[in-house]
Amino acid sequence: MTEHLTRVNGVELCHEAFGAPGARPLLLIMGLGAPMIWWDEEFCTDLAERGFRVIRFDNRDAGRSSRMRGRANLAQAYVLRSAPYSLADMADDAAGLLDALGVPAAHVAGASMGGMIAQTLAIRHPARVRSLTSIMSSTGGRLVGRPSPRTMPMLLTAPPRTRADYVELLVRTFRLIGSPGYPFDEDRMRRRAERTYDRGVPPGGSLRQLAAIMADRDRTPLLRRVRVPALVVHGARDPLVHPSGGRATARAIPGADLDIIPGMGHDLPRAVWPRVITGISRIADRADTAG
């Protein structure tokens, strides 16, 4: 596929698309520190075969999109709700990308932080979202979706200085937060980590994104106003975002479907792709049928 850089909302976003240009658009939003390639190409092509024009992109401070400035202070983010930028800014980036691509409205799916951005997009730009799929995410409420204590050191680890160290850190991380009910594919994870590092890992980018998450407020009252078909997917064994976060999201969005997947952690193992893809397609069909 061909990657493109487009300037929107004061930043440059790297993006690419799969599927027929005239197919129904589906915007995929990835999570903390993760570039668009974490939506695997095969996952995207499988969705394209379901009749979608799949658009994936690097969030600001990830991959080949703009590297932002400012030092993140996580204590200030949590207590004072102060961060170099916000999840609202990142949702506005997504809306701006749809504008630049000439897409009036899209089906939207987001994973982890990407789920939070997708929720915020549906809140701030309701006319732009046809359906919403929130995967392994939460509402921003501080009593739900809390990480297991054993994952906290991983979140606060200093960024690796070399390619080899980055690869080892990512492998260790996903051994910790990945899906215990499914085999861990270390070779695949190493290839992903190498490609991620080679595309670019902005210094301080993950901390600035984490600050945006920590500074955000509970979206529950605003999610109650979302009126599009919605699906919430969560792993029953997720140690990074406790399943209570997914359940709270589904309770907050009127009429939302909830799919808790046994054995799944904070990743998308290949074995669950058919289930997740079918869910995204089903909720999009519901929206399209409703007109």
VOPAGU-2260 file (C-alpha; in pm, 1 decimal, decimal comma):
REM VOPAGU-2260
SITE   aa  ch    i         X         Y         Z
SITE  MET   A    0       0,0       0,0       0,0
SITE  THR   A    1     103,4     365,4     -43,9
SITE  GLU   A    2     139,5     588,6     258,4
SITE  HIS   A    3      46,1     956,8     236,2
SITE  LEU   A    4     111,8    1259,9     455,8
SITE  THR   A    5    -175,3    1504,8     497,5
SITE  ARG   A    6    -177,3    1821,3     707,1
SITE  VAL   A    7    -485,0    1855,5     928,6
SITE  ASN   A    8    -556,0    2036,6    1256,6
SITE  GLY   A    9    -203,0    2179,8    1259,6
SITE  VAL   A   10     -27,9    1840,4    1232,7
SITE  GLU   A   11      77,8    1604,6     956,4
SITE  LEU   A   12     -85,2    1262,2     966,1
SITE  CYS   A   13      51,1     959,9     784,1
SITE  HIS   A   14    -226,3     738,4     646,6
SITE  GLU   A   15    -312,5     473,2     391,2
SITE  ALA   A   16    -622,2     290,8     270,7
SITE  PHE   A   17    -730,5     -58,8     169,7
SITE  GLY   A   18   -1023,8    -162,0     -45,5
SITE  ALA   A   19   -1230,4      -7,7    -321,3
SITE  PRO   A   20   -1243,3     375,0    -318,6
SITE  GLY   A   21   -1622,8     369,1    -337,0
SITE  ALA   A   22   -1671,6     122,4     -50,6
SITE  ARG   A   23   -1812,8     232,9     283,3
SITE  PRO   A   24   -1536,5     404,8     483,5
SITE  LEU   A   25   -1401,0     254,5     805,1
SITE  LEU   A   26   -1151,9     456,0    1010,7
SITE  LEU   A   27    -918,1     256,5    1237,5
SITE  ILE   A   28    -753,7     436,1    1532,9
SITE  MET   A   29    -465,0     271,9    1716,7
SITE  GLY   A   30    -355,9     301,6    2079,5
SITE  LEU   A   31     -80,1     432,7    2303,8
SITE  GLY   A   32     254,4     463,6    2128,3
SITE  ALA   A   33     129,8     242,8    1846,9
SITE  PRO   A   34     153,9     331,7    1478,7
SITE  MET   A   35    -106,5     236,9    1219,4
SITE  ILE   A   36      82,7     -79,0    1120,1
SITE  TRP   A   37     -39,4    -238,3    1443,8
SITE  TRP   A   38    -361,8    -277,3    1250,3
SITE  ASP   A   39    -212,3    -569,4    1058,0
SITE  GLU   A   40    -236,1    -552,8     681,0
SITE  GLU   A   41    -416,9    -887,1     671,4
SITE  PHE   A   42    -667,0    -760,2     929,2
SITE  CYS   A   43    -728,7    -455,2     709,2
SITE  THR   A   44    -761,8    -657,9     388,6
SITE  ASP   A   45   -1004,6    -895,2     560,4
SITE  LEU   A   46   -1217,3    -592,9     648,9
SITE  ALA   A   47   -1186,6    -463,1     292,3
SITE  GLU   A   48   -1322,5    -796,6     169,8
SITE  ARG   A   49   -1628,9    -727,6     387,6
SITE  GLY   A   50   -1699,4    -420,5     175,6
SITE  PHE   A   51   -1509,5    -147,3     360,6
SITE  ARG   A   52   -1269,6     121,6     245,6
SITE  VAL   A   53   -1033,0      80,2     540,5
SITE  ILE   A   54    -835,9     389,0     646,0
SITE  ARG   A   55    -558,3     352,8     902,2
SITE  PHE   A   56    -331,8     632,6    1022,0
SITE  ASP   A   57     -55,0     722,1    1264,7
SITE  ASN   A   58    -180,0     937,0    1551,3
SITE  ARG   A   59      20,7    1247,6    1630,6
SITE  ASP   A   60     337,9    1146,2    1815,7
SITE  ALA   A   61     339,8     800,8    1654,3
SITE  GLY   A   62     502,5     653,9    1346,8
SITE  ARG   A   63     548,6     900,4    1060,9
SITE  SER   A   64     297,4    1157,6    1178,9
SITE  SER   A   65     405,1    1484,8    1342,2
SITE  ARG   A   66     629,3    1470,5    1645,4
SITE  MET   A   67     490,7    1706,6    1905,3
SITE  ARG   A   68     666,6    1926,8    2157,8
SITE  GLY   A   69     634,5    1966,1    2531,5
SITE  ARG   A   70     737,0    1759,6    2828,8
SITE  ALA   A   71     465,7    1545,1    2983,5
SITE  ASN   A   72     427,4    1554,6    3359,7
SITE  LEU   A   73     207,4    1261,5    3456,5
SITE  ALA   A   74     139,4    1391,2    3807,4
SITE  GLN   A   75      14,5    1721,3    3666,0
SITE  ALA   A   76    -190,0    1532,0    3409,0
SITE  TYR   A   77    -361,2    1324,9    3676,2
SITE  VAL   A   78    -412,6    1596,4    3937,9
SITE  LEU   A   79    -440,8    1916,2    3733,3
SITE  ARG   A   80    -561,5    1756,9    3407,3
SITE  SER   A   81    -285,3    1938,6    3223,8
SITE  ALA   A   82    -110,7    1784,9    2921,6
SITE  PRO   A   83      68,5    1902,5    2605,1
SITE  TYR   A   84    -243,9    1806,4    2408,9
SITE  SER   A   85    -571,0    1626,6    2472,3
SITE  LEU   A   86    -772,6    1330,3    2348,2
SITE  ALA   A   87   -1007,8    1594,8    2205,9
SITE  ASP   A   88    -718,5    1725,8    1994,0
SITE  MET   A   89    -653,5    1372,4    1870,8
SITE  ALA   A   90   -1022,8    1321,5    1790,5
SITE  ASP   A   91   -1016,3    1649,9    1598,5
SITE  ASP   A   92    -715,5    1512,8    1406,8
SITE  ALA   A   93    -928,7    1215,7    1301,7
SITE  ALA   A   94   -1215,8    1440,8    1195,7
SITE  GLY   A   95    -972,7    1656,6    1000,6
SITE  LEU   A   96    -835,8    1352,6     821,2
SITE  LEU   A   97   -1188,8    1255,6     715,4
SITE  ASP   A   98   -1234,0    1611,0     586,2
SITE  ALA   A   99    -910,2    1594,4     389,6
SITE  LEU   A  100   -1010,8    1261,1     236,9
SITE  GLY   A  101   -1354,9    1388,1     141,2
SITE  VAL   A  102   -1533,8    1146,6     375,4
SITE  PRO   A  103   -1848,2    1301,7     527,2
SITE  ALA   A  104   -1895,3    1017,1     777,8
SITE  ALA   A  105   -1727,7     684,8     851,6
SITE  HIS   A  106   -1764,2     374,6    1058,8
SITE  VAL   A  107   -1501,4     408,4    1333,4
SITE  ALA   A  108   -1311,9     147,8    1534,8
SITE  GLY   A  109   -1045,7     221,4    1794,0
SITE  ALA   A  110    -825,6       3,6    2014,8
SITE  SER   A  111    -712,3      98,5    2367,6
SITE  MET   A  112    -632,5     472,6    2357,5
SITE  GLY   A  113    -770,7     456,6    2005,0
SITE  GLY   A  114   -1103,7     348,5    2155,2
SITE  MET   A  115   -1096,4     657,6    2376,6
SITE  ILE   A  116   -1025,7     875,1    2072,1
SITE  ALA   A  117   -1305,6     703,4    1879,0
SITE  GLN   A  118   -1547,5     766,8    2166,9
SITE  THR   A  119   -1439,6    1130,6    2178,0
SITE  LEU   A  120   -1484,0    1160,3    1802,1
SITE  ALA   A  121   -1842,0    1031,8    1836,2
SITE  ILE   A  122   -1904,0    1285,1    2115,0
SITE  ARG   A  123   -1743,2    1589,4    1950,5
SITE  HIS   A  124   -1831,4    1514,1    1587,9
SITE  PRO   A  125   -2144,2    1297,1    1599,1
SITE  ALA   A  126   -2232,9    1353,4    1234,7
SITE  ARG   A  127   -1897,2    1205,8    1127,8
SITE  VAL   A  128   -1946,0     865,8    1296,3
SITE  ARG   A  129   -2176,0     606,7    1136,9
SITE  SER   A  130   -2101,6     332,0    1388,1
SITE  LEU   A  131   -1859,6     297,6    1678,4
SITE  THR   A  132   -1650,1      -1,0    1784,3
SITE  SER   A  133   -1449,3      48,7    2104,6
SITE  ILE   A  134   -1192,0    -226,2    2165,1
SITE  MET   A  135   -1010,7    -292,3    2498,3
SITE  SER   A  136   -1080,5      64,0    2610,9
SITE  SER   A  137   -1264,0     251,4    2886,1
SITE  THR   A  138   -1471,8     558,4    2969,1
SITE  GLY   A  139   -1207,3     768,4    3138,6
SITE  GLY   A  140   -1373,9     705,0    3475,8
SITE  ARG   A  141   -1104,3     656,2    3737,1
SITE  LEU   A  142   -1277,4     368,6    3914,8
SITE  VAL   A  143   -1309,2     143,0    3606,7
SITE  GLY   A  144   -1060,0      -2,7    3362,0
SITE  ARG   A  145    -774,2      36,6    3604,6
SITE  PRO   A  146    -446,4    -134,8    3511,7
SITE  SER   A  147    -311,6    -423,1    3712,9
SITE  PRO   A  148     -29,9    -309,3    3946,3
SITE  ARG   A  149     209,1    -543,1    3766,5
SITE  THR   A  150     169,2    -339,9    3444,7
SITE  MET   A  151     256,6      -2,7    3598,7
SITE  PRO   A  152     636,3     -34,1    3573,1
SITE  MET   A  153     593,3    -107,3    3202,0
SITE  LEU   A  154     400,0     217,6    3150,0
SITE  LEU   A  155     668,3     419,9    3327,4
SITE  THR   A  156     975,6     254,0    3171,7
SITE  ALA   A  157    1223,1     496,7    3016,6
SITE  PRO   A  158    1220,8     479,2    2635,9
SITE  PRO   A  159    1486,3     248,2    2489,3
SITE  ARG   A  160    1783,6     410,0    2319,8
SITE  THR   A  161    1855,8     141,3    2060,9
SITE  ARG   A  162    1660,1     -66,1    1810,7
SITE  ALA   A  163    1753,9    -390,7    1985,7
SITE  ASP   A  164    1641,3    -257,5    2324,6
SITE  TYR   A  165    1312,8    -136,4    2177,1
SITE  VAL   A  166    1244,1    -477,1    2026,8
SITE  GLU   A  167    1318,9    -654,6    2354,5
SITE  LEU   A  168    1099,7    -412,9    2549,8
SITE  LEU   A  169     804,5    -465,2    2316,0
SITE  VAL   A  170     840,2    -843,2    2333,4
SITE  ARG   A  171     852,2    -833,5    2715,1
SITE  THR   A  172     558,9    -593,5    2725,5
SITE  PHE   A  173     330,3    -810,9    2516,9
SITE  ARG   A  174     429,8   -1122,4    2704,4
SITE  LEU   A  175     295,3    -934,1    3006,9
SITE  ILE   A  176     -19,9    -773,9    2867,4
SITE  GLY   A  177    -101,8   -1011,3    2579,3
SITE  SER   A  178    -363,6   -1282,9    2565,0
SITE  PRO   A  179    -292,4   -1576,0    2800,8
SITE  GLY   A  180    -558,3   -1784,9    2630,7
SITE  TYR   A  181    -374,8   -1781,3    2296,3
SITE  PRO   A  182     -19,4   -1871,4    2187,4
SITE  PHE   A  183     228,9   -1585,4    2194,9
SITE  ASP   A  184     384,3   -1537,6    1849,5
SITE  GLU   A  185     726,1   -1398,3    1940,3
SITE  ASP   A  186     856,6   -1391,2    1581,5
SITE  ARG   A  187     558,8   -1185,2    1468,4
SITE  MET   A  188     602,3    -946,7    1761,5
SITE  ARG   A  189     972,4    -902,2    1687,0
SITE  ARG   A  190     897,0    -819,4    1323,6
SITE  ARG   A  191     631,5    -569,1    1431,8
SITE  ALA   A  192     870,9    -407,8    1680,3
SITE  GLU   A  193    1149,2    -379,9    1421,9
SITE  ARG   A  194     917,9    -223,3    1166,7
SITE  THR   A  195     774,0      12,9    1428,8
SITE  TYR   A  196    1120,0     132,0    1532,0
SITE  ASP   A  197    1228,5     177,5    1170,6
SITE  ARG   A  198     920,6     388,7    1089,0
SITE  GLY   A  199     994,7     614,3    1383,1
SITE  VAL   A  200     936,3     628,7    1758,4
SITE  PRO   A  201     903,9     996,5    1860,3
SITE  PRO   A  202    1099,3    1080,4    2178,0
SITE  GLY   A  203     851,2    1145,6    2456,4
SITE  GLY   A  204     558,4    1064,0    2229,7
SITE  SER   A  205     413,9     783,1    2438,2
SITE  LEU   A  206     442,0     990,2    2756,6
SITE  ARG   A  207     259,9    1282,6    2595,2
SITE  GLN   A  208     -13,4    1045,5    2476,3
SITE  LEU   A  209     -33,8     888,2    2822,6
SITE  ALA   A  210     -65,5    1236,5    2973,2
SITE  ALA   A  211    -356,7    1306,5    2738,8
SITE  ILE   A  212    -528,6     990,4    2865,9
SITE  MET   A  213    -464,9    1074,7    3231,5
SITE  ALA   A  214    -580,0    1435,8    3192,4
SITE  ASP   A  215    -909,6    1342,6    3028,5
SITE  ARG   A  216   -1235,0    1346,8    3222,7
SITE  ASP   A  217   -1493,1    1072,9    3262,8
SITE  ARG   A  218   -1678,8    1053,0    2930,2
SITE  THR   A  219   -1975,1     859,1    3075,2
SITE  PRO   A  220   -2226,8    1148,7    3077,8
SITE  LEU   A  221   -2136,1    1241,6    2719,8
SITE  LEU   A  222   -2136,3     882,0    2598,0
SITE  ARG   A  223   -2500,0     859,9    2705,3
SITE  ARG   A  224   -2573,9    1103,9    2421,8
SITE  VAL   A  225   -2416,3     883,9    2152,4
SITE  ARG   A  226   -2691,7     767,0    1920,3
SITE  VAL   A  227   -2512,2     545,3    1669,2
SITE  PRO   A  228   -2493,5     164,3    1676,6
SITE  ALA   A  229   -2200,5      69,3    1897,4
SITE  LEU   A  230   -1999,9    -240,8    1982,0
SITE  VAL   A  231   -1766,2    -274,3    2280,0
SITE  VAL   A  232   -1505,0    -552,6    2260,6
SITE  HIS   A  233   -1285,8    -643,0    2556,8
SITE  GLY   A  234   -1058,5    -924,4    2664,1
SITE  ALA   A  235   -1167,6   -1111,3    2974,4
SITE  ARG   A  236    -799,3   -1137,1    3078,0
SITE  ASP   A  237    -688,6    -779,6    2998,9
SITE  PRO   A  238    -435,7    -667,3    3264,5
SITE  LEU   A  239    -376,9    -317,7    3122,5
SITE  VAL   A  240    -737,8    -198,1    3091,3
SITE  HIS   A  241    -950,0    -404,3    3329,5
SITE  PRO   A  242   -1267,1    -546,4    3169,1
SITE  SER   A  243   -1468,3    -319,2    3397,7
SITE  GLY   A  244   -1369,8     -42,7    3156,2
SITE  GLY   A  245   -1534,7    -221,6    2865,0
SITE  ARG   A  246   -1845,6    -301,6    3066,9
SITE  ALA   A  247   -1874,2      61,9    3177,5
SITE  THR   A  248   -1841,4     178,8    2817,4
SITE  ALA   A  249   -2117,5     -54,5    2702,6
SITE  ARG   A  250   -2343,7      60,2    2987,7
SITE  ALA   A  251   -2282,5     425,1    2901,1
SITE  ILE   A  252   -2365,2     406,8    2528,0
SITE  PRO   A  253   -2737,9     350,3    2471,0
SITE  GLY   A  254   -2804,3      13,4    2306,8
SITE  ALA   A  255   -2437,3     -82,4    2278,1
SITE  ASP   A  256   -2345,5    -448,3    2225,2
SITE  LEU   A  257   -2080,5    -594,4    2455,8
SITE  ASP   A  258   -1848,0    -878,3    2356,9
SITE  ILE   A  259   -1614,5   -1003,9    2631,2
SITE  ILE   A  260   -1371,2   -1248,1    2469,3
SITE  PRO   A  261   -1241,7   -1531,5    2692,5
SITE  GLY   A  262    -864,5   -1564,4    2710,6
SITE  MET   A  263    -798,4   -1231,1    2538,3
SITE  GLY   A  264    -567,0    -978,6    2700,0
SITE  HIS   A  265    -460,4    -636,6    2578,4
SITE  ASP   A  266    -390,6    -731,1    2219,2
SITE  LEU   A  267    -564,0    -878,1    1915,5
SITE  PRO   A  268    -430,9   -1229,8    1857,6
SITE  ARG   A  269    -495,7   -1361,3    1507,8
SITE  ALA   A  270    -738,2   -1622,0    1640,4
SITE  VAL   A  271    -986,5   -1351,4    1748,8
SITE  TRP   A  272    -974,6   -1155,9    1422,1
SITE  PRO   A  273   -1278,1   -1329,1    1264,9
SITE  ARG   A  274   -1485,4   -1256,0    1575,6
SITE  VAL   A  275   -1380,3    -890,4    1590,6
SITE  ILE   A  276   -1413,3    -834,8    1215,0
SITE  THR   A  277   -1758,5    -994,3    1215,9
SITE  GLY   A  278   -1856,7    -766,7    1503,9
SITE  ILE   A  279   -1735,5    -450,6    1328,1
SITE  SER   A  280   -1918,7    -556,2    1011,3
SITE  ARG   A  281   -2238,1    -642,9    1198,2
SITE  ILE   A  282   -2255,9    -309,4    1379,6
SITE  ALA   A  283   -2181,1    -122,7    1054,6
SITE  ASP   A  284   -2456,2    -316,9     877,5
SITE  ARG   A  285   -2696,6    -216,3    1152,8
SITE  ALA   A  286   -2606,0     148,3    1105,9
SITE  ASP   A  287   -2632,3     131,9     727,2
SITE  THR   A  288   -2966,9     -47,6     742,8
SITE  ALA   A  289   -3102,2     216,6     979,3
SITE  GLY   A  290   -3002,6     479,9     723,2
